[in-house]
Amino acid sequence: MNVNALASQDGVDVFGQVGPGFESMVGAALANLTTGEDIGLQIAAFRDGDLLFDLHGGYADAARSRVYPSGALHLTFSASKAMLALCAALLVDDRRLVLDAPVATYWPEFAQAGKSEITVRQLLNHQAGIPAFQHQMSVADLANWQLCVDALAAQPPTWAAGRAQGYHAVTIGYLVGELVNRVSGLRPREFFAREIAGPLSADAWFGVPDGRLTDVLPHVAGSGAGDIARWQQERLDAAPGFVTQAFSNPPVSVATMDVPAVWQAEIPAVSLVANARALALCMSVALPGPTQLISGSTLAALTTQSAQGADLVLIEQPSRYASLFMLSSPREPMLSPSSFGHNGLSGSLVFADRDSGISFAYLGNRAEPASTPHSRVSRLMAALRECV
């Protein structure tokens, strides 16, 4: 056992700091590592401005030859959407963005191709019917902001807005991001840095700076990843064309996205780079306390369920949304029914919980091909519920 470790088992250590009453989080983290469900991980939580725990452990590589370092940065995949949702929430709170106003009020070009009546609320709730790019795009194209927003503004919706919901895996970043840009004059990278991450001194960026690039740890393949990927592809092959397009135009996977070019790009739906402590700290701006930036009334409006049911893009999996935030559900259990945040590929998760006042984040480096419930997340949630 490493003398500095909080706990050790089978050659695996957990390090960090933990406050009174949250000691069981150490055991949950260790269990994730010793079962092999995680290779390396980090978890952190805040309440009322206080750090409750900040833990890390395991290994940085599949060979388990390098210890997982403190403060490691990761691509957070779709957990990025929670940070984008905070940006939109700040503009709603300032009354610069109205949920039931047409998107075209702020972004006139968006009215093209029958989209003039789509509202901000419908856009945030994945109900706008624009889950994929109509024309072929490459991963490199995603770094071209104007190309992406112009393409989305020009294309027609796949379904009538508000009639159904379907996960806008990549496109939501540009759709909401351009709203942020039109209203504030800043694209998400600058807005998030100026209004949220910067004031908190949080290590979180929509595009990691050059000086921190070497701190980013890539994800590593876990056993069985190939079998799960094949199963996922079989489901996509049998799905409607727009479903396939949402995840294959361009291809969205650990292999295509977890690369330096994406780490440094402004792709708001998937490219946020951060560590767990920074994610949890940023999420705390949505809760009462010294870091609060969003009023209680706005928070209530933004976290009230406004879309639920079978998701057309997630191949009929049930999902619940509230103004871009994902709500706790059987598909992605969080701390309580009052939790809101977002998950991501490879199990990344960040949320705030209104009942407990806790903001929490989890990042692991084991690559998983789908954002589905994992026993590793469920174990962490069970331990956290015991603590509160």
Secondary structure, DSSP 4 states (H G I P E B T S, - for coil): --TT-SEEETTEEEEEEE-TT-THHHHHHHHHHHTTS-SEEEEEEEETTEEEEEEEEEBSSTTS-SBPPTT-BEE-GGGHHHHHHHHHHHHHHTTSS-TTSBGGGT-GGGGGGGTTT-BHHHHHTT-SS--S-SS---TGGGG-HHHHHHHHHHSPPSS-TTS-----TTHHHHHHHHHHHHHHSS-HHHHHIIIIIHHHT-SEEES--GGGGGGBPPPEEPTTHHHHHHHHHHHHHTS-HHHHHHHHTTB-SHHHHSSHHHHTS--TTT-EEE-HHHHHHHHGGGSSSTT--S-HHHHHHHTS--EEEE-TTTTT-EEEEETTEEEP-SSS--SSTTEEEEE-GGG-EEEEETTTTEEEEEEE-EE-SS----HHHHHHHHHHHHH-
